[in-house]
Amino acid sequence: MAGGAPTSTFTSTDSTSKNSKYLFPLILVTSLFFMWGASYGLLDVLNKHFKEAMEVPQEKTYLIQLAYFGAYFIWAIPASIVMRRYSYKSGIILGLLLFATGAFLFYPSAHYLNYLAFLASIFVLASGLSFLETGANPYVTVLGSPATSERRLTLSQCFNGLGSLIGSNIGGFFFFQEEGSPAAAQADLSSVQYVYVILGVIVLLLAILFMRTKLPDIQEQAEVSTSGEKIDIPLSKQPHFIWSVIAQFFYVAAQVCVGAVFLNYATEYWVGLSSKDAAIILSIGFLLFTLGRFIGVALMQKIAPHTLLRYYALINIALSIVVMMGKGAISVFALTAIFFFMSIMFPTIFALGIKNLGTHTKRASSYLVMSIVGGALVPLLMGYVAKLTSTATGFIVPLVCFLAVYYFAASKYKVKTIAAH
């Protein structure tokens, strides 16, 4: 960064003990990444499961994404207001309580076999996740040096990928029984009840743990120039932030498109592949996603985060072209490989976007979480394109999304520098 760039300062009583002071809070907050990862892993399996067990048309399964990611758009700003007025901890606890409530609502929804009730349950659950993401992502970036914020957030996000891996495996194991049996489908919905009740209990226990744990309430201060003068640049005049919101919108859109359509694509283009086997391949994708984040943390020791992001976006553009070809197992393998190269995108875009924003960090984080609405809107477009053409051709939509990520990583990530006075 240029010599005149501002540096962030945070309140601290003892800089020598900062690392040990932040270690347990960092571990505790990282557990949240695992929990919402598990929730997302279950979501992708539910997409295929509802289509089979409740005979939901393909185009209506995208309503799951609309309910899930639409909640992020609605609640992100209220979440940031809660955290600005009270604390990160308050917002996180409220998010956990909403998360648990949504999980418990799955029980009556499955009992009455009501798809709209399922969508409402997903919306409440995702409302809680909106609070968690609005709080946890920026909180991790400030629990330590700003210079390593991208690596720290990517490391925490590794456990998000691990949660997605475990969630998809749990869903694949419990939700898919012997295919073609109405009785099995009914049993599957019973398993949905129990899986989400257990999830709700775990989340509720985690909320109690947060209530009983003292967390450092770090207050972001205004940026300062090299001359020591405070600087307060509005978000509207921070190009790197504005472009990060755009990039995050398209990245989440691409991730949701890939995950939501994976099982349907795999069973359609890989002749003879069962839904259960496709779910296993999907879990391999989540494994690659998780490994990609751990490997990404290591690579960022040598490669600048924005450079790695640019390379990964280019590779996913190429892989999307292979998926569009619809060449059986080869295209399914390419689709699976996309997960690896998506791995670092969300945390890297997020950390680059809120870099050096000072007192605007919480509000900026809410806008970045709102951008997750791309996961609710763009899959609808992909579904429309797929319906007019084919599932394979529909992958032109995530291809365009990866192009947007590439553009941000290539030039729009740069923080606006402030000349010293």
N, C-alpha and C positions, 0 to 999 in steps of 0.2 A: 504494500500500500504506500501511497505517496507520503512524503515526510510531513505534509501539513494536515493529514487526515486526523480526525478526532479520535479520541480513545474513551471508552466507557469507564465510569467509576461506580462502585457499588459500596454501600455502607458496610463497614466491617470493624469490629473492635480489636481484632488481633490477627494480623495478616499471616503471622508465622504458624498459626493453628488452623488456617482457613481450610486446607485440604482435609484434615481429620474431622473438622466441624461439618463439612459438607458430605462426607462419605456415606453415612447412614441415610440422610435425606435423599441422596442420589440413588441409593439402592432401593429405598422405599418407593420413590417416584417411578423408578424404572419398572417396578412390578406392575404399574398401571399400563405400561406399554404392552406387557405380556397379556394382560387381561383383555384389552380391546383388540389385540391381535387374534386371540382365541375367538372372540365374538365375530370378527370379520371372517375367519376361517370357516366358522359354522355357517355364515351367511351364504358363501358361495355354494356350499353343498345344499343348503335349503332351496336355492334357486332351482336346481334340477329336481330336488325331492318333491317340491310342491307341484311341479309340472307332472310328475308321475302319480303321486299319492292322491292329489286332489284334482287331477285332470285340469290344471290351470294352463291356458294357452300360452305359447311361447312369448307373445307380445305382452301379456299381463305379468309374467314373472319379472319383468323389468320394474314393476311397481315396487318390488322389494327394495331395489336400489334407490328409487325415488323417495320412499319412506325413510330409509336409512340415512342417505346423504342429504336429503332435504332438511332433516332435523339439524344437521350441522349448520346449514345456512341460516336457519331461523334463530338458533340459540347462541351462536358464536358471540355476537355483540352483547347480549344480556350477560353472558358468562364473563366477558372482559369487564363489564361494569361492576359485577359482583366482586371480581378480584381486585379491581382498582379501588373500590370503596372499602373492602375488607382485607382480604389477603389471598394468596395463591391457595393456601390450605383450605379456606372456606369454600372456594370454588370447586376444589377437588372433592371435598366431602359431599357437597351437594350433587356433584356429578356421579359419585359412587352410589348415592341413595337412589337417584333416578335410574341408573344402570340396573341396580338390583330390582327395582320396581318393574321395569320393562321385562326383565328375565322372568319374574314370577307371573306376569300376565300371560306368558306363553301357555301356562297350564290350562286356564279356562278357554283360551283360543283354540287349543288342540282338542279339548273336550267337546266343543261345539262344532268343530270342523269348519270354522268361519274364517275365510281368507282375509276379509276386511279387518277382523279382530286381530289376526296375525300381523297385518300391516300396522295397526295401531300399537301393538306390543313392540314391534321393531322401532317405531317412531319414538316411543318413550325411552326405550333402551338407548337408542342413538342420541337422544337429547342429553342423556347422561354422559355419553362419550364426547359430545361436543364440549361440555364443561371440562372434561378431563384433558382433551387435546389442547383446548385453549390455554389451560393452565400448565400442563406437564411439559409441553414442548419448549416454551420460553423459559420455564423454571430450570430445566436441565441446562439450557445454554448459559444461564447466569450463575449456576453453581460451580464456578471456577473461572479460569482465565478466558476472556473473550477470544484470544488467539487460537484456542483449541475448541471453540464452541461447536464447529461442524463435526469434529471427530467425536466429541462427547455425546452429541445428540444422535449421531449415527450408531454409536455403541449402545445407547439406550434403546434405539429403534431395532437393534439386533434381536432384542427380546420380544419386540412386536412381531417380527418374522417367525420367531420360535413359537409364539402363541398361535399365529395363523397356521403353522404346520401342525401343531397338536390339535387345534380346533377342527381343521379339515379332516384329520384322521379319525377323530371322535365322531364327527358327522358321517363320514363314509362308513364307519364300522356299525354305528347304531341306526342310522337312518335308512340304509339300503339293505333289505332282506332279499329273499328269493323274488326275482322280478316276475311280473305278470300275475301276482296274486292279490286280489282285493283285501283279503284278510291280512296279508303281510303289510300292505299299505297302511291299514288301520293300526297295526302294531307299531309301524314306523312312527306314526303321529304320537303314540303313547311314549315312545322313546324320546321324541322331541320334548314332551312335557318334562320328563325326569332329568334330561340333560340340562335344560334351562333352569329348573328348580335348583339343581346342584350349583350351577353357575351363579345364580342369585344369592345363594347362601354364602358362597366364597366371597363374592363382592361385598356383601353386607358385613362379613367379618373383617374384610380389608378396610371398610369405612370406619368401623369401630377402632381398628388399629391406628388409623390416621387421627381420629379424635383424641386418642390417648398419647399421641406422639408430638413432641414439640419440634416444629420445623422452623428453620431460620426464615424470617419474612424479609427477603431482600427487596429493597426499594431501589428501582433504577433511578439514577440521577441524570441530569442534563449532560450532553456531550461537552467536552472542552477542547479548545484548539490548542496548538502547541504553545501558545502564549499564556494559556491558563484561563482564557475567557470562555464563559459558558455559551453554548450554541444551542439553539432550539429551532431546528428546521422542520416545518410541517411535513407530514407524510406525503402530501400531494406534490411536494418538491423533492422527493427522494426517488429517483428513477429506478434504482435497484430494487426498492421495495415494491413499486407498482408492477414492474415486470416479474417479480417473484410471485405475486398474486396470480398474474396471467399464466405463468409457467406451472404453478401449482394446480390451477384449475384444469389445465390440459393433462398434467401428469396423472392426477387422481382419476380423471376421466378415462385415460388409457388403462390404468391399473384395474378399474372396475370393469371396463369392457373385456379385458383379457380374462379376469377371474370369473365374471358372470357367465360368459359364453363358453368357457373352457370345456365343461363336461358335455354340453350339447355338440360343440365342434368335434371333440375327440370321438364321440360315439357315431357321429354322422360321417366323418371322413376316414376313420380307421375301421374298416369293415370287420364286424365280429367282436368289437370291443364292448364289453358290458359296462353299465354305469358304475358298478363297484370297482372294476379295474381302472376305469377312467378317473374315479375318485382317488385311487392309489397314485396314478400319474400326477394328478393335481397336487397331492401331498408332496410328491417329489419336487414339483415346481415351488411349493412353499419352502421346502428344504433348501433348494438353490437360492431362493430369496433370502433366507436366513444366513446361509453361508456367504452370500454376496455381501451382506452388510458387515460381517466380521472381517472378510477379506478387504472390503472397502475401507474399514478403519485402518487396517495395516497399510494399504496402498496410499492413503492420505498422508502417511508419514513422509512419503517421497514425492507424491504427485499432488498438485494443488487441487482442492475439492472441485472447483469449477471446471478444471481440465478433465478430471475423471468423469464428471457429469456429462461433459460434451462427448467424450469417447463412447460412453455407455448409451447415450441417446442415438448416436450414429449406428451403433450395432443393432439396437432395437428397431431402427428404421429398416435395416436390411433383413432382419428376422421377420418383420411384419410382411415384407414382400413374399417371403417363402411361405408364410401362413396363407396369404391370399391365393397362392397357387393351388391349395387344396390337394396336395400330393400324399395323401394317406399318412402313414407313420412318420415320414420325414417332416411333414408340416406340423404334426402334433409335437414332435421333438423340438422343432423351432419355436412353437408356441410355449412349450415348457421352458426353453432357454431364456425367453423374454423375462421371466421372473427374476433370473439372476441379475440381469442388467437393469431391471427396475429398482433393485434393492436399495441403492443409495439415494435415489432421486428425491423422495419426499423429505428426509431429514436435511439433505444438502441444500435443496431449494429453500426450505424453511429457515435454516441457519443463515444462509447468505442473505435472505430477505430481511431478517430482523437485525442484521449486523449494524452496530453503531446507531441505533435509533433512540437510545437513552430513555427518557420518560414516556416515549411513544411506544415502547416495546409491547406492553399488554394489548393496547388497541391494535397495533399492527398484527399481533398474533391472532386476534379475533378475525381480522380480514383474511388472513391466510387460512384460518380454519373455515371461514365462510366459502373460500374458493373450492373447498371440498365438494361443494354443490355440483361441480363438474361431473362427479360420479353419479349424480342423480339425473342430470339432463342429457349428457352426451350419449350414454348407453341407449336412451330412447331413439336418438338419431341412428345409432348403429343398428338397432333392431329394425328400424324403418328401411334402412339401406339393405339389410340382409333379407327382409321380406320381399323387396322389389327385385333383388338379384339373387344372392346366395349368402350363406353364413360366412364363407371364405372371403367373398368380395367385401363384406361388411368390415373386414379388418383394415380397410383403407382409413377408417375413422381413427383407430389408435395410431396408425402410421402418421397421420397429420398431427396428432397430439404430440408424438415424440419429436416431430419437426419443431414444434413450439418450444419444447424443453431444450432442444439443441440451440435454438436462437438465443434463449436466455443465457445458457452456459457459454456461448461463444462471445457475447459482447455486452449483454444487458445486466450482468451480475455486479458490475463495478459500483462500489460505494462512492457517492459524491464527495469529493475532497474539499476540505475547507482550508483556505490559505491562512497562515499564521498572521496575526496582527502585529 
